Amino acid sequence: MLSKLSSENQSSLVRILKTPFPAYIDRSIAVRAKRTSDVVIATTALITLGVLFALIALAMLLMQGRPIFIRHSRIGRHGTPFGCLKFRTMVRDADAALSRHLAEDPHALLEWQANRKLRNDPRITRLGKVLRETSLDELPQLINILRGEMSLVGPRPIVADEIVRYGAGFADYTSVRPGLTGLWQCSGRNDVSYDYRVMLDRKYVADWTFRGDIVIILRTIPAVIKSSGVY
């Protein structure tokens, strides 16, 4: 077939074949393809993991009661807030418990102000700790993906109070859908500084490719198994 093409056309075809997908196609097409893959994979995962969802819900009902799910406001694409779904891993009066703990423990207050996370969080239930360590608490976000609020891969969703921490990087964050996993998720997670997290999110947006998404998903698997940076 190549023998029927001119030498110029042959050279062009070879360059295209050697160019990493999707560098040679229009970015809008690549974005639509990413969305299609999100829907297909999320749908398949929800069907496949239906029994696991039911078992987790039953365990939660027996061990800590209702509600099973929580819907927490997060900032999405274009800066639009959305209800991010999770299995409930905290006590019912979580906000009050956090306020009491921070008022009584100045070291915890400094840790919270620096990272918006606590290594020893008094709000987490016993079952919730297991769900967090295995990242099973985030499975309901597959529904957010189907609704178009999230993607399989992207910056992890943030709350409104964290916008100021992103500075100029907030524009990069809001240019894509938040992800079920991302560079931060497989690069140390809570073990890295918040500034480093912002840098990772900006790098993801600037360097995005399908190949990069696949690499992130593959790197997430051992990170979840090892519970890297989870607390």
VENLINLIN-V497986 format. One record per residue. N is the residue number from 1. RES is the residue in three letters. SS is DSSP state (H for helix, E for strand, - for the rest). BURIAL is b if it has 16 or more other ideal C-beta (glycine too) atoms within 10 Angstrom, else e. D_LAST is the distance of its C-alpha to the last C-alpha in whole Angstrom. Layout:
n=N res=RES ss=SS burial=BURIAL d_last=D_LAST
n=N res=RES ss=SS burial=BURIAL d_last=D_LAST
This chain:
n=1 res=MET ss=- burial=e d_last=58
n=2 res=LEU ss=H burial=e d_last=57
n=3 res=SER ss=H burial=e d_last=60
n=4 res=LYS ss=H burial=e d_last=61
n=5 res=LEU ss=- burial=e d_last=59
n=6 res=SER ss=- burial=e d_last=60
n=7 res=SER ss=H burial=e d_last=59
n=8 res=GLU ss=H burial=e d_last=57
n=9 res=ASN ss=H burial=e d_last=56
n=10 res=GLN ss=H burial=e d_last=55
n=11 res=SER ss=H burial=e d_last=53
n=12 res=SER ss=H burial=e d_last=51
n=13 res=LEU ss=H burial=e d_last=50
n=14 res=VAL ss=H burial=e d_last=49
n=15 res=ARG ss=H burial=e d_last=47
n=16 res=ILE ss=H burial=e d_last=45
n=17 res=LEU ss=H burial=e d_last=44
n=18 res=LYS ss=H burial=e d_last=43
n=19 res=THR ss=- burial=e d_last=41
n=20 res=PRO ss=- burial=e d_last=37
n=21 res=PHE ss=- burial=e d_last=36
n=22 res=PRO ss=- burial=b d_last=36
n=23 res=ALA ss=- burial=e d_last=38
n=24 res=TYR ss=- burial=e d_last=41
n=25 res=ILE ss=- burial=e d_last=41
n=26 res=ASP ss=- burial=e d_last=40
n=27 res=ARG ss=H burial=e d_last=37
n=28 res=SER ss=H burial=e d_last=37
n=29 res=ILE ss=H burial=e d_last=38
n=30 res=ALA ss=H burial=b d_last=35
n=31 res=VAL ss=H burial=e d_last=33
n=32 res=ARG ss=H burial=e d_last=35
n=33 res=ALA ss=H burial=e d_last=34
n=34 res=LYS ss=H burial=b d_last=30
n=35 res=ARG ss=H burial=e d_last=30
n=36 res=THR ss=H burial=e d_last=32
n=37 res=SER ss=H burial=b d_last=30
n=38 res=ASP ss=H burial=b d_last=27
n=39 res=VAL ss=H burial=e d_last=29
n=40 res=VAL ss=H burial=e d_last=31
n=41 res=ILE ss=H burial=e d_last=27
n=42 res=ALA ss=H burial=b d_last=25
n=43 res=THR ss=H burial=e d_last=29
n=44 res=THR ss=H burial=e d_last=29
n=45 res=ALA ss=H burial=e d_last=25
n=46 res=LEU ss=H burial=b d_last=25
n=47 res=ILE ss=H burial=e d_last=29
n=48 res=THR ss=H burial=e d_last=27
n=49 res=LEU ss=- burial=e d_last=24
n=50 res=GLY ss=H burial=e d_last=26
n=51 res=VAL ss=H burial=e d_last=26
n=52 res=LEU ss=H burial=e d_last=22
n=53 res=PHE ss=H burial=b d_last=22
n=54 res=ALA ss=H burial=e d_last=24
n=55 res=LEU ss=H burial=e d_last=23
n=56 res=ILE ss=H burial=b d_last=19
n=57 res=ALA ss=H burial=e d_last=21
n=58 res=LEU ss=H burial=e d_last=24
n=59 res=ALA ss=H burial=e d_last=21
n=60 res=MET ss=H burial=b d_last=19
n=61 res=LEU ss=H burial=e d_last=23
n=62 res=LEU ss=H burial=e d_last=24
n=63 res=MET ss=H burial=e d_last=20
n=64 res=GLN ss=- burial=b d_last=20
n=65 res=GLY ss=- burial=e d_last=22
n=66 res=ARG ss=- burial=e d_last=23
n=67 res=PRO ss=- burial=e d_last=22
n=68 res=ILE ss=- burial=b d_last=20
n=69 res=PHE ss=E burial=e d_last=19
n=70 res=ILE ss=E burial=b d_last=18
n=71 res=ARG ss=E burial=e d_last=20
n=72 res=HIS ss=E burial=e d_last=18
n=73 res=SER ss=E burial=e d_last=20
n=74 res=ARG ss=E burial=b d_last=20
n=75 res=ILE ss=E burial=b d_last=22
n=76 res=GLY ss=- burial=b d_last=24
n=77 res=ARG ss=H burial=b d_last=26
n=78 res=HIS ss=H burial=e d_last=29
n=79 res=GLY ss=H burial=e d_last=27
n=80 res=THR ss=- burial=e d_last=27
n=81 res=PRO ss=E burial=e d_last=25
n=82 res=PHE ss=E burial=b d_last=24
n=83 res=GLY ss=E burial=e d_last=22
n=84 res=CYS ss=E burial=b d_last=19
n=85 res=LEU ss=E burial=b d_last=18
n=86 res=LYS ss=E burial=b d_last=16
n=87 res=PHE ss=E burial=b d_last=16
n=88 res=ARG ss=- burial=b d_last=15
n=89 res=THR ss=- burial=b d_last=12
n=90 res=MET ss=E burial=b d_last=12
n=91 res=VAL ss=- burial=e d_last=16
n=92 res=ARG ss=- burial=e d_last=19
n=93 res=ASP ss=- burial=e d_last=19
n=94 res=ALA ss=H burial=b d_last=16
n=95 res=ASP ss=H burial=e d_last=17
n=96 res=ALA ss=H burial=e d_last=19
n=97 res=ALA ss=H burial=b d_last=17
n=98 res=LEU ss=H burial=b d_last=15
n=99 res=SER ss=H burial=e d_last=18
n=100 res=ARG ss=H burial=e d_last=19
n=101 res=HIS ss=H burial=b d_last=16
n=102 res=LEU ss=H burial=b d_last=17
n=103 res=ALA ss=H burial=e d_last=20
n=104 res=GLU ss=H burial=e d_last=20
n=105 res=ASP ss=- burial=e d_last=18
n=106 res=PRO ss=H burial=e d_last=19
n=107 res=HIS ss=H burial=e d_last=16
n=108 res=ALA ss=H burial=b d_last=14
n=109 res=LEU ss=H burial=e d_last=16
n=110 res=LEU ss=H burial=e d_last=16
n=111 res=GLU ss=H burial=b d_last=13
n=112 res=TRP ss=H burial=b d_last=13
n=113 res=GLN ss=H burial=e d_last=16
n=114 res=ALA ss=H burial=e d_last=15
n=115 res=ASN ss=H burial=b d_last=12
n=116 res=ARG ss=- burial=e d_last=11
n=117 res=LYS ss=- burial=e d_last=8
n=118 res=LEU ss=- burial=b d_last=7
n=119 res=ARG ss=- burial=e d_last=5
n=120 res=ASN ss=- burial=e d_last=7
n=121 res=ASP ss=- burial=b d_last=8
n=122 res=PRO ss=- burial=b d_last=11
n=123 res=ARG ss=- burial=b d_last=12
n=124 res=ILE ss=E burial=b d_last=9
n=125 res=THR ss=- burial=b d_last=12
n=126 res=ARG ss=H burial=e d_last=12
n=127 res=LEU ss=H burial=b d_last=13
n=128 res=GLY ss=H burial=b d_last=11
n=129 res=LYS ss=H burial=e d_last=8
n=130 res=VAL ss=H burial=e d_last=10
n=131 res=LEU ss=H burial=b d_last=11
n=132 res=ARG ss=H burial=b d_last=7
n=133 res=GLU ss=H burial=e d_last=7
n=134 res=THR ss=- burial=e d_last=11
n=135 res=SER ss=- burial=b d_last=10
n=136 res=LEU ss=H burial=b d_last=13
n=137 res=ASP ss=H burial=b d_last=12
n=138 res=GLU ss=H burial=b d_last=14
n=139 res=LEU ss=- burial=b d_last=17
n=140 res=PRO ss=- burial=b d_last=19
n=141 res=GLN ss=H burial=b d_last=19
n=142 res=LEU ss=H burial=b d_last=22
n=143 res=ILE ss=H burial=e d_last=24
n=144 res=ASN ss=H burial=b d_last=23
n=145 res=ILE ss=H burial=b d_last=24
n=146 res=LEU ss=H burial=e d_last=27
n=147 res=ARG ss=- burial=e d_last=28
n=148 res=GLY ss=- burial=e d_last=28
n=149 res=GLU ss=- burial=b d_last=25
n=150 res=MET ss=E burial=b d_last=23
n=151 res=SER ss=E burial=b d_last=23
n=152 res=LEU ss=E burial=b d_last=22
n=153 res=VAL ss=E burial=b d_last=21
n=154 res=GLY ss=- burial=b d_last=21
n=155 res=PRO ss=- burial=b d_last=19
n=156 res=ARG ss=- burial=b d_last=15
n=157 res=PRO ss=- burial=b d_last=17
n=158 res=ILE ss=E burial=b d_last=17
n=159 res=VAL ss=- burial=e d_last=18
n=160 res=ALA ss=H burial=e d_last=21
n=161 res=ASP ss=H burial=e d_last=20
n=162 res=GLU ss=H burial=b d_last=18
n=163 res=ILE ss=H burial=e d_last=22
n=164 res=VAL ss=H burial=e d_last=23
n=165 res=ARG ss=H burial=e d_last=21
n=166 res=TYR ss=H burial=b d_last=22
n=167 res=GLY ss=H burial=e d_last=25
n=168 res=ALA ss=H burial=e d_last=28
n=169 res=GLY ss=H burial=b d_last=25
n=170 res=PHE ss=H burial=b d_last=25
n=171 res=ALA ss=H burial=e d_last=28
n=172 res=ASP ss=H burial=b d_last=27
n=173 res=TYR ss=H burial=b d_last=23
n=174 res=THR ss=- burial=b d_last=26
n=175 res=SER ss=- burial=e d_last=28
n=176 res=VAL ss=- burial=b d_last=26
n=177 res=ARG ss=- burial=b d_last=24
n=178 res=PRO ss=E burial=b d_last=20
n=179 res=GLY ss=E burial=b d_last=19
n=180 res=LEU ss=E burial=b d_last=17
n=181 res=THR ss=E burial=b d_last=16
n=182 res=GLY ss=- burial=b d_last=17
n=183 res=LEU ss=- burial=b d_last=18
n=184 res=TRP ss=- burial=b d_last=14
n=185 res=GLN ss=- burial=b d_last=12
n=186 res=CYS ss=- burial=b d_last=14
n=187 res=SER ss=- burial=b d_last=15
n=188 res=GLY ss=- burial=b d_last=12
n=189 res=ARG ss=H burial=b d_last=9
n=190 res=ASN ss=H burial=b d_last=7
n=191 res=ASP ss=H burial=e d_last=9
n=192 res=VAL ss=- burial=e d_last=12
n=193 res=SER ss=- burial=e d_last=14
n=194 res=TYR ss=H burial=b d_last=15
n=195 res=ASP ss=H burial=e d_last=18
n=196 res=TYR ss=H burial=e d_last=18
n=197 res=ARG ss=H burial=b d_last=16
n=198 res=VAL ss=H burial=b d_last=19
n=199 res=MET ss=H burial=e d_last=21
n=200 res=LEU ss=H burial=b d_last=20
n=201 res=ASP ss=H burial=b d_last=20
n=202 res=ARG ss=H burial=b d_last=24
n=203 res=LYS ss=H burial=e d_last=25
n=204 res=TYR ss=H burial=b d_last=24
n=205 res=VAL ss=H burial=b d_last=26
n=206 res=ALA ss=H burial=e d_last=29
n=207 res=ASP ss=H burial=e d_last=29
n=208 res=TRP ss=- burial=b d_last=28
n=209 res=THR ss=- burial=e d_last=30
n=210 res=PHE ss=H burial=e d_last=30
n=211 res=ARG ss=H burial=e d_last=29
n=212 res=GLY ss=H burial=e d_last=26
n=213 res=ASP ss=H burial=b d_last=25
n=214 res=ILE ss=H burial=e d_last=25
n=215 res=VAL ss=H burial=e d_last=24
n=216 res=ILE ss=H burial=b d_last=21
n=217 res=ILE ss=H burial=b d_last=21
n=218 res=LEU ss=H burial=e d_last=22
n=219 res=ARG ss=H burial=e d_last=19
n=220 res=THR ss=H burial=b d_last=16
n=221 res=ILE ss=H burial=e d_last=17
n=222 res=PRO ss=H burial=e d_last=16
n=223 res=ALA ss=H burial=b d_last=13
n=224 res=VAL ss=H burial=b d_last=12
n=225 res=ILE ss=H burial=e d_last=14
n=226 res=LYS ss=H burial=e d_last=12
n=227 res=SER ss=- burial=e d_last=9
n=228 res=SER ss=- burial=b d_last=9
n=229 res=GLY ss=- burial=b d_last=7
n=230 res=VAL ss=- burial=b d_last=4
n=231 res=TYR ss=- burial=e d_last=0
